[in-house]
Amino acid sequence: MVNRKNRNVASEIDKLNEHETSAVLDYISDILSSRSPKPIENLQSDDLIVSLSDAYENKRAQQVFEWERVRRQNSIQRAA
């Protein structure tokens, strides 16, 4: 049989302590934030939609949503 070296990332993260897990999540966050944004198709973009999407409150809400998603993933991983 073939020796498989594919490992589930979640099982590897489960082996880490809390500090190491936090460091991994920070590293992933840094990588994702440094990605160049995908080009947006300009299909009759509405000025109101564009201004709202660039609003400070919307960016904060997106950040909070991402934090909550990561927090939920961590709590599920710890429960398993």
Residue, then its C-alpha position, 0 to 999 in steps of 0.5 A: m500500500v502507498n505510504r501517505k504523508n497527507r495529514n489533516v491540518a486540524s489534527e496537527i493544530d490539535k497537537l499544539n499548545e494554546h500559545e503555538t495555536s495562537a501563533v499559527l493563527d496570527y501567521i495565517s491572518d498575516i498571510l491572508s491580509s497581505r494577499s493582493p485583492k482580486p480585481i473587481e469587475n466594474l459592472q455599473s457599480d453604484d456609488l452608494i454601494v462603493s462608498l458603503s463597502d469602503a466605510y470604516e464601520n463595514k471594515r470593522a464589521q468584516q474584521v469582527f466577523e472574521w474574528e468570530r469565525v476563527r473563535r468558533q473554529n478554535s472552540i470546535q477543534r478544542a471540543a473534538 
